[in-house]
């Protein structure tokens, strides 16, 4: 077995992976999970999950204005795919809005996270 990090590495930007690493404790608390990037994922599932991530991100980026960094959406999408496709849990819209608000506050309250989310740090 390998990890969810192995699935995400070829798909997400380095900034999104950094955000996920820094936000792991908060994301784990919000979604009541023990592991995020270190979650074990069978190798046979990697390609399917990467295609799901890529397809979802392409749809999101197609509607973003050109001056908006997709990094925050990469983070949200990675968490969504982990919860729905890896863990097999359903997401409820109201709960997701509340979680996104908490994560958005985390971005805004930490200058480095904010710059990463806006694509202003390499």
Backbone as JSON Lines, residues from 0, in Angstrom:
{"i":0,"aa":"X","n":[0.84,-1.19,0.0],"ca":[0.0,0.0,0.0],"c":[0.88,1.24,0.0]}
{"i":1,"aa":"X","n":[0.37,2.26,-0.63],"ca":[1.03,3.56,-0.62],"c":[0.03,4.58,-0.09]}
{"i":2,"aa":"X","n":[0.43,5.83,-0.06],"ca":[-0.38,6.84,0.62],"c":[-1.14,7.75,-0.34]}
{"i":3,"aa":"X","n":[-2.07,8.47,0.24],"ca":[-2.82,9.45,-0.53],"c":[-1.89,10.53,-1.07]}
{"i":4,"aa":"X","n":[-0.82,10.83,-0.36],"ca":[0.19,11.77,-0.86],"c":[0.72,11.29,-2.22]}
{"i":5,"aa":"X","n":[0.93,9.97,-2.37],"ca":[1.41,9.4,-3.63],"c":[0.4,9.62,-4.76]}
{"i":6,"aa":"X","n":[-0.88,9.6,-4.41],"ca":[-1.93,9.86,-5.4],"c":[-1.89,11.33,-5.81]}
{"i":7,"aa":"X","n":[-1.76,12.2,-4.85],"ca":[-1.86,13.64,-5.1],"c":[-0.62,14.24,-5.76]}
{"i":8,"aa":"X","n":[0.54,13.7,-5.48],"ca":[1.8,14.27,-5.96],"c":[1.82,14.66,-7.42]}
{"i":9,"aa":"X","n":[1.41,13.76,-8.34],"ca":[1.45,14.11,-9.76],"c":[0.32,15.05,-10.21]}
{"i":10,"aa":"X","n":[-0.67,15.27,-9.36],"ca":[-1.86,16.03,-9.77],"c":[-1.89,17.44,-9.22]}
{"i":11,"aa":"X","n":[-1.54,17.6,-7.95],"ca":[-1.65,18.9,-7.31],"c":[-0.37,19.71,-7.43]}
{"i":12,"aa":"X","n":[-0.53,21.01,-7.33],"ca":[0.63,21.91,-7.33],"c":[1.39,21.76,-6.02]}
{"i":13,"aa":"X","n":[2.68,22.1,-6.02],"ca":[3.44,22.06,-4.76],"c":[2.8,22.94,-3.68]}
{"i":14,"aa":"X","n":[2.24,24.07,-4.08],"ca":[1.6,24.97,-3.1],"c":[0.4,24.28,-2.44]}
{"i":15,"aa":"X","n":[-0.4,23.56,-3.22],"ca":[-1.55,22.87,-2.66],"c":[-1.12,21.77,-1.7]}
{"i":16,"aa":"X","n":[-0.07,21.05,-2.06],"ca":[0.44,20.01,-1.16],"c":[0.96,20.62,0.15]}
{"i":17,"aa":"X","n":[1.63,21.75,0.05],"ca":[2.11,22.44,1.24],"c":[0.94,22.88,2.13]}
{"i":18,"aa":"X","n":[-0.11,23.42,1.5],"ca":[-1.3,23.81,2.26],"c":[-1.9,22.6,2.96]}
{"i":19,"aa":"X","n":[-2.03,21.49,2.24],"ca":[-2.58,20.29,2.86],"c":[-1.74,19.83,4.04]}
{"i":20,"aa":"X","n":[-0.43,19.89,3.89],"ca":[0.45,19.5,5.01],"c":[0.24,20.41,6.21]}
{"i":21,"aa":"X","n":[0.21,21.7,5.97],"ca":[0.06,22.66,7.08],"c":[-1.32,22.6,7.71]}
{"i":22,"aa":"X","n":[-2.33,22.26,6.92],"ca":[-3.71,22.23,7.42],"c":[-4.15,20.85,7.9]}
{"i":23,"aa":"X","n":[-3.26,19.87,7.84],"ca":[-3.65,18.5,8.19],"c":[-4.34,18.4,9.55]}
{"i":24,"aa":"X","n":[-3.81,18.98,10.61],"ca":[-4.51,18.85,11.9],"c":[-5.93,19.42,11.87]}
{"i":25,"aa":"X","n":[-6.08,20.58,11.23],"ca":[-7.4,21.2,11.15],"c":[-8.35,20.37,10.29]}
{"i":26,"aa":"X","n":[-7.88,19.92,9.13],"ca":[-8.72,19.11,8.24],"c":[-9.13,17.81,8.93]}
{"i":27,"aa":"X","n":[-8.19,17.17,9.6],"ca":[-8.5,15.92,10.3],"c":[-9.57,16.16,11.37]}
{"i":28,"aa":"X","n":[-9.47,17.27,12.09],"ca":[-10.47,17.59,13.11],"c":[-11.83,17.88,12.47]}
{"i":29,"aa":"X","n":[-11.83,18.67,11.41],"ca":[-13.1,19.03,10.76],"c":[-13.84,17.82,10.17]}
{"i":30,"aa":"X","n":[-13.08,16.89,9.62],"ca":[-13.69,15.73,8.96],"c":[-13.68,14.48,9.83]}
{"i":31,"aa":"X","n":[-13.22,14.62,11.06],"ca":[-13.16,13.51,12.0],"c":[-12.46,12.3,11.38]}
{"i":32,"aa":"X","n":[-11.25,12.57,10.87],"ca":[-10.41,11.51,10.31],"c":[-9.07,11.53,11.03]}
{"i":33,"aa":"X","n":[-8.4,10.4,11.03],"ca":[-7.11,10.32,11.72],"c":[-5.95,10.69,10.81]}
{"i":34,"aa":"X","n":[-6.05,10.37,9.53],"ca":[-4.97,10.6,8.59],"c":[-5.47,11.35,7.37]}
{"i":35,"aa":"X","n":[-4.58,12.13,6.77],"ca":[-4.91,12.83,5.53],"c":[-3.94,12.36,4.46]}
{"i":36,"aa":"X","n":[-2.79,12.97,4.37],"ca":[-1.83,12.62,3.33],"c":[-1.23,11.23,3.53]}
{"i":37,"aa":"X","n":[-1.25,10.75,4.74],"ca":[-0.66,9.44,5.02],"c":[-1.68,8.31,4.97]}
{"i":38,"aa":"X","n":[-2.92,8.61,4.6],"ca":[-3.94,7.57,4.46],"c":[-3.48,6.57,3.4]}
{"i":39,"aa":"X","n":[-3.58,5.29,3.72],"ca":[-3.16,4.27,2.76],"c":[-4.21,4.11,1.67]}
{"i":40,"aa":"X","n":[-3.73,4.03,0.44],"ca":[-4.6,3.87,-0.73],"c":[-3.98,2.78,-1.61]}
{"i":41,"aa":"X","n":[-4.76,1.77,-1.97],"ca":[-4.21,0.72,-2.83],"c":[-3.69,1.3,-4.15]}
{"i":42,"aa":"X","n":[-2.58,0.8,-4.6],"ca":[-1.98,1.28,-5.86],"c":[-2.97,1.16,-7.01]}
{"i":43,"aa":"X","n":[-3.79,0.13,-7.0],"ca":[-4.77,-0.09,-8.07],"c":[-5.78,1.05,-8.17]}
{"i":44,"aa":"X","n":[-5.93,1.84,-7.1],"ca":[-6.89,2.95,-7.08],"c":[-6.27,4.28,-7.5]}
{"i":45,"aa":"X","n":[-4.96,4.36,-7.56],"ca":[-4.28,5.63,-7.82],"c":[-4.75,6.29,-9.11]}
{"i":46,"aa":"X","n":[-4.76,5.57,-10.21],"ca":[-5.11,6.17,-11.5],"c":[-6.55,6.68,-11.5]}
{"i":47,"aa":"X","n":[-7.47,5.88,-10.96],"ca":[-8.88,6.3,-10.92],"c":[-9.03,7.58,-10.09]}
{"i":48,"aa":"X","n":[-8.36,7.63,-8.96],"ca":[-8.45,8.82,-8.1],"c":[-7.81,10.03,-8.76]}
{"i":49,"aa":"X","n":[-6.69,9.83,-9.43],"ca":[-6.04,10.96,-10.14],"c":[-6.95,11.48,-11.25]}
{"i":50,"aa":"X","n":[-7.61,10.59,-11.97],"ca":[-8.52,11.03,-13.03],"c":[-9.7,11.79,-12.44]}
{"i":51,"aa":"X","n":[-10.2,11.35,-11.31],"ca":[-11.31,12.04,-10.65],"c":[-10.86,13.43,-10.21]}
{"i":52,"aa":"X","n":[-9.69,13.52,-9.6],"ca":[-9.15,14.81,-9.17],"c":[-8.92,15.73,-10.36]}
{"i":53,"aa":"X","n":[-8.28,15.21,-11.39],"ca":[-7.97,16.02,-12.56],"c":[-9.23,16.53,-13.23]}
{"i":54,"aa":"X","n":[-10.21,15.66,-13.41],"ca":[-11.46,16.06,-14.05],"c":[-12.18,17.14,-13.26]}
{"i":55,"aa":"X","n":[-12.23,16.97,-11.96],"ca":[-12.91,17.96,-11.11],"c":[-12.16,19.29,-11.14]}
{"i":56,"aa":"X","n":[-10.84,19.23,-11.05],"ca":[-10.05,20.47,-11.08],"c":[-10.15,21.18,-12.42]}
{"i":57,"aa":"X","n":[-10.17,20.43,-13.51],"ca":[-10.31,21.07,-14.82],"c":[-11.63,21.81,-14.93]}
{"i":58,"aa":"X","n":[-12.71,21.23,-14.4],"ca":[-14.02,21.91,-14.43],"c":[-14.0,23.17,-13.58]}
{"i":59,"aa":"X","n":[-13.36,23.09,-12.42],"ca":[-13.29,24.26,-11.54],"c":[-12.45,25.36,-12.18]}
{"i":60,"aa":"X","n":[-11.29,25.0,-12.72],"ca":[-10.39,26.01,-13.29],"c":[-10.98,26.65,-14.54]}
{"i":61,"aa":"X","n":[-11.83,25.93,-15.23],"ca":[-12.45,26.48,-16.43],"c":[-13.37,27.66,-16.1]}
{"i":62,"aa":"X","n":[-13.9,27.68,-14.88],"ca":[-14.82,28.77,-14.53],"c":[-14.16,29.86,-13.68]}
{"i":63,"aa":"X","n":[-12.91,29.63,-13.25],"ca":[-12.21,30.65,-12.47],"c":[-11.7,31.77,-13.37]}
{"i":64,"aa":"X","n":[-11.78,33.0,-12.91],"ca":[-11.15,34.09,-13.67],"c":[-9.65,33.82,-13.78]}
{"i":65,"aa":"X","n":[-9.01,34.29,-14.85],"ca":[-7.59,34.0,-15.06],"c":[-6.67,34.5,-13.95]}
{"i":66,"aa":"X","n":[-7.09,35.49,-13.2],"ca":[-6.23,36.04,-12.15],"c":[-6.43,35.37,-10.79]}
{"i":67,"aa":"X","n":[-7.28,34.34,-10.73],"ca":[-7.54,33.64,-9.46],"c":[-6.76,32.33,-9.43]}
{"i":68,"aa":"X","n":[-5.95,32.16,-8.4],"ca":[-5.17,30.94,-8.24],"c":[-6.1,29.77,-7.91]}
{"i":69,"aa":"X","n":[-5.88,28.62,-8.53],"ca":[-6.71,27.44,-8.23],"c":[-6.29,26.68,-6.98]}
{"i":70,"aa":"X","n":[-5.26,27.16,-6.28],"ca":[-4.66,26.4,-5.19],"c":[-5.66,26.02,-4.1]}
{"i":71,"aa":"X","n":[-6.46,26.96,-3.64],"ca":[-7.43,26.64,-2.6],"c":[-8.42,25.58,-3.09]}
{"i":72,"aa":"X","n":[-8.82,25.66,-4.34],"ca":[-9.73,24.66,-4.9],"c":[-9.05,23.3,-5.0]}
{"i":73,"aa":"X","n":[-7.75,23.28,-5.25],"ca":[-7.02,22.01,-5.26],"c":[-7.11,21.35,-3.89]}
{"i":74,"aa":"X","n":[-6.94,22.14,-2.84],"ca":[-7.0,21.63,-1.47],"c":[-8.39,21.07,-1.18]}
{"i":75,"aa":"X","n":[-9.43,21.88,-1.46],"ca":[-10.79,21.44,-1.19],"c":[-11.13,20.17,-1.98]}
{"i":76,"aa":"X","n":[-10.72,20.11,-3.23],"ca":[-11.01,18.96,-4.08],"c":[-10.28,17.71,-3.57]}
{"i":77,"aa":"X","n":[-9.04,17.87,-3.16],"ca":[-8.29,16.73,-2.62],"c":[-8.97,16.16,-1.38]}
{"i":78,"aa":"X","n":[-9.47,17.03,-0.52],"ca":[-10.16,16.58,0.68],"c":[-11.48,15.91,0.3]}
{"i":79,"aa":"X","n":[-12.21,16.51,-0.63],"ca":[-13.48,15.94,-1.07],"c":[-13.28,14.53,-1.63]}
{"i":80,"aa":"X","n":[-12.28,14.34,-2.48],"ca":[-12.04,13.03,-3.07],"c":[-11.6,12.03,-2.0]}
{"i":81,"aa":"X","n":[-10.8,12.46,-1.05],"ca":[-10.4,11.57,0.03],"c":[-11.63,11.08,0.79]}
{"i":82,"aa":"X","n":[-12.49,12.01,1.17],"ca":[-13.66,11.65,1.99],"c":[-14.65,10.81,1.2]}
{"i":83,"aa":"X","n":[-14.95,11.22,-0.03],"ca":[-15.98,10.51,-0.79],"c":[-15.48,9.24,-1.45]}
{"i":84,"aa":"X","n":[-14.34,9.3,-2.12],"ca":[-13.87,8.16,-2.91],"c":[-13.0,7.18,-2.14]}
{"i":85,"aa":"X","n":[-12.21,7.67,-1.21],"ca":[-11.33,6.77,-0.45],"c":[-12.05,6.24,0.79]}
{"i":86,"aa":"X","n":[-12.68,7.14,1.53],"ca":[-13.36,6.73,2.76],"c":[-14.8,6.31,2.54]}
{"i":87,"aa":"X","n":[-15.38,6.68,1.39],"ca":[-16.74,6.28,1.07],"c":[-17.81,6.98,1.89]}
{"i":88,"aa":"X","n":[-17.51,8.19,2.35],"ca":[-18.5,8.93,3.14],"c":[-19.2,9.95,2.25]}
{"i":89,"aa":"X","n":[-20.42,10.28,2.62],"ca":[-21.17,11.31,1.91],"c":[-20.85,12.67,2.51]}
{"i":90,"aa":"X","n":[-20.89,13.68,1.66],"ca":[-20.72,15.06,2.13],"c":[-22.08,15.74,2.06]}
{"i":91,"aa":"X","n":[-22.37,16.51,3.07],"ca":[-23.64,17.25,3.11],"c":[-23.33,18.73,2.9]}
{"i":92,"aa":"X","n":[-24.1,19.36,2.05],"ca":[-23.81,20.73,1.63],"c":[-23.67,21.69,2.81]}
{"i":93,"aa":"X","n":[-24.59,21.66,3.73],"ca":[-24.53,22.58,4.87],"c":[-23.27,22.39,5.69]}
{"i":94,"aa":"X","n":[-22.91,21.14,5.94],"ca":[-21.69,20.86,6.7],"c":[-20.45,21.31,5.93]}
{"i":95,"aa":"X","n":[-20.47,21.11,4.62],"ca":[-19.32,21.51,3.8],"c":[-19.14,23.01,3.79]}
{"i":96,"aa":"X","n":[-20.23,23.75,3.73],"ca":[-20.13,25.21,3.76],"c":[-19.49,25.66,5.07]}
{"i":97,"aa":"X","n":[-19.91,25.06,6.18],"ca":[-19.33,25.4,7.48],"c":[-17.84,25.05,7.52]}
{"i":98,"aa":"X","n":[-17.46,23.89,6.98],"ca":[-16.06,23.49,6.96],"c":[-15.23,24.42,6.08]}
{"i":99,"aa":"X","n":[-15.78,24.78,4.92],"ca":[-15.07,25.7,4.03],"c":[-14.86,27.05,4.68]}
{"i":100,"aa":"X","n":[-15.83,27.5,5.46],"ca":[-15.67,28.77,6.16],"c":[-14.52,28.7,7.17]}
{"i":101,"aa":"X","n":[-14.42,27.58,7.88],"ca":[-13.33,27.4,8.85],"c":[-11.99,27.37,8.12]}
{"i":102,"aa":"X","n":[-11.92,26.61,7.02],"ca":[-10.67,26.55,6.26],"c":[-10.32,27.9,5.64]}
{"i":103,"aa":"X","n":[-11.31,28.61,5.16],"ca":[-11.07,29.94,4.59],"c":[-10.52,30.89,5.65]}
{"i":104,"aa":"X","n":[-11.08,30.8,6.86],"ca":[-10.56,31.62,7.97],"c":[-9.11,31.26,8.26]}
{"i":105,"aa":"X","n":[-8.79,29.97,8.2],"ca":[-7.4,29.54,8.44],"c":[-6.48,30.15,7.39]}
{"i":106,"aa":"X","n":[-6.93,30.17,6.13],"ca":[-6.12,30.78,5.07],"c":[-5.88,32.26,5.37]}
{"i":107,"aa":"X","n":[-6.95,32.96,5.7],"ca":[-6.85,34.41,5.91],"c":[-6.05,34.78,7.15]}
{"i":108,"aa":"X","n":[-6.08,33.94,8.18],"ca":[-5.44,34.27,9.45],"c":[-3.96,33.91,9.5]}
{"i":109,"aa":"X","n":[-3.46,33.22,8.51],"ca":[-2.04,32.85,8.48],"c":[-1.45,33.44,7.19]}
{"i":110,"aa":"X","n":[-0.56,34.42,7.31],"ca":[-0.04,35.09,6.11],"c":[0.57,34.14,5.07]}
{"i":111,"aa":"X","n":[1.31,33.13,5.52],"ca":[1.91,32.19,4.57],"c":[0.84,31.36,3.87]}
{"i":112,"aa":"X","n":[-0.14,30.86,4.64],"ca":[-1.23,30.09,4.02],"c":[-2.0,30.96,3.01]}
{"i":113,"aa":"X","n":[-2.23,32.21,3.38],"ca":[-2.94,33.13,2.5],"c":[-2.17,33.31,1.18]}
{"i":114,"aa":"X","n":[-0.86,33.52,1.28],"ca":[-0.06,33.69,0.07],"c":[-0.04,32.41,-0.75]}
{"i":115,"aa":"X","n":[0.07,31.26,-0.09],"ca":[0.05,29.99,-0.81],"c":[-1.28,29.79,-1.54]}
{"i":116,"aa":"X","n":[-2.37,30.06,-0.83],"ca":[-3.69,29.88,-1.42],"c":[-3.92,30.81,-2.61]}
{"i":117,"aa":"X","n":[-3.33,31.98,-2.57],"ca":[-3.48,32.94,-3.67],"c":[-2.44,32.75,-4.77]}
{"i":118,"aa":"X","n":[-1.57,31.77,-4.58],"ca":[-0.55,31.52,-5.6],"c":[0.54,32.57,-5.64]}
{"i":119,"aa":"X","n":[0.8,33.21,-4.5],"ca":[1.79,34.28,-4.45],"c":[3.14,33.82,-3.92]}
{"i":120,"aa":"X","n":[3.25,32.54,-3.55],"ca":[4.51,31.99,-3.03],"c":[4.85,30.77,-3.87]}
{"i":121,"aa":"X","n":[6.1,30.64,-4.2],"ca":[6.53,29.46,-4.95],"c":[7.12,28.44,-4.02]}
